[in-house]
Structure formats: structure tokens, C-alpha cells
């Protein structure tokens, strides 16, 4: 989040990639990486992150709530996933 707030979008994407390597379904990390990719202005990078985010959203809509996430956070993420 720090890099995104500082408009250091390449660093934000790199940090997101590292986090997603450990936690591939981390909605917040993927959302922030996508926002940074959009801000870079490179359509190919933005499209890659958009596709990753959409794939996660599709899985989330069909999934049962994870046990390690509080209900309010899951509900908020699910609402974003549904668009």
C-alpha cells in the first residue's frame, strides 16, 4: 500500500507479485497491483493484472468464505468482486 500511495507503481507491482506468490488469492494485493498497473499507462501490463483480478473474482463468487477471514472483510471483497 505504501508504494501505491507514493505513486511508486512499479515497486507496488513488484511487492504485489511477491505477496501473491505466497498468497495467490489475496484480493487486496491483487487489487492494489491492478490499480498500480492502470496508473503506469501500459495497456499490456494493465490487461495482465485485469485478467488476474477477474479470474480471482470469478473464483471468489463461487467460493465458500475462508475460515481465516472475518465475515465483514469477506463480504466487502465479495461485493467488489461482483462489480
C-alpha positions as CSV (number, residue, x, y, z in Angstrom):
1,X,0.0,0.0,0.0
2,X,2.9,2.3,0.7
3,X,4.2,2.3,-2.8
4,X,0.7,2.8,-4.3
5,X,0.2,5.9,-2.0
6,X,3.6,7.2,-3.0
7,X,2.9,6.7,-6.8
8,X,5.7,4.2,-7.0
9,X,3.7,1.9,-9.2
10,X,6.5,-0.4,-10.4
11,X,7.5,-1.0,-6.8
12,X,3.9,-1.6,-5.9
13,X,3.5,-4.2,-8.6
14,X,6.8,-5.9,-7.6
15,X,5.6,-6.0,-3.9
16,X,2.2,-7.4,-5.1
17,X,3.9,-10.1,-7.1
18,X,5.9,-11.2,-4.1
19,X,2.9,-11.3,-1.9
20,X,0.8,-13.1,-4.4
21,X,3.5,-15.7,-4.8
22,X,2.8,-16.6,-1.2
23,X,-0.9,-15.9,-1.1
24,X,-2.3,-16.1,-4.7
25,X,-5.9,-15.3,-3.6
26,X,-5.1,-12.1,-1.7
27,X,-7.8,-9.8,-3.1
28,X,-6.3,-6.6,-1.6
29,X,-2.8,-7.3,-3.0
30,X,-4.2,-8.1,-6.4
31,X,-6.5,-5.0,-6.4
32,X,-3.6,-2.7,-5.5
33,X,-1.3,-4.2,-8.1
34,X,-4.0,-3.7,-10.7
35,X,-4.5,-0.1,-9.6
36,X,-0.8,0.4,-10.0
37,X,-0.7,-1.3,-13.4
38,X,-3.5,1.0,-14.5
39,X,-1.5,4.1,-13.3
40,X,1.5,3.0,-15.3
41,X,-0.3,3.7,-18.5
42,X,1.0,0.5,-20.2
43,X,-2.1,-1.3,-21.7
44,X,-0.4,-4.7,-21.8
45,X,0.6,-4.6,-18.1
46,X,-2.9,-3.3,-17.2
47,X,-4.6,-6.0,-19.2
48,X,-2.5,-8.7,-17.5
49,X,-3.4,-7.5,-14.0
50,X,-7.1,-7.0,-15.0
51,X,-7.3,-10.6,-16.2
52,X,-5.7,-11.9,-13.0
53,X,-8.2,-9.9,-10.9
54,X,-11.2,-11.0,-13.0
55,X,-10.1,-14.6,-12.6
56,X,-9.9,-14.2,-8.8
57,X,-13.3,-12.5,-8.8
58,X,-14.9,-15.4,-10.6
59,X,-13.4,-17.9,-8.1
60,X,-14.5,-15.7,-5.2
61,X,-18.1,-15.6,-6.3
62,X,-18.3,-19.4,-6.4
63,X,-16.2,-20.0,-3.2
64,X,-17.2,-20.5,0.3
65,X,-16.0,-17.9,2.8
66,X,-12.5,-18.6,4.0
67,X,-12.2,-19.5,7.7
68,X,-9.3,-17.2,8.3
69,X,-11.0,-14.0,7.1
70,X,-13.6,-12.2,9.1
71,X,-17.1,-12.0,7.7
72,X,-17.2,-8.3,7.1
73,X,-14.0,-8.3,5.1
74,X,-15.2,-11.3,3.0
75,X,-18.5,-9.5,2.4
76,X,-16.7,-6.3,1.3
77,X,-14.3,-8.2,-1.0
78,X,-17.2,-10.2,-2.4
79,X,-19.1,-7.1,-3.2
80,X,-16.1,-5.7,-5.1
81,X,-15.7,-9.0,-6.9
82,X,-19.3,-8.9,-8.1
83,X,-18.7,-5.5,-9.5
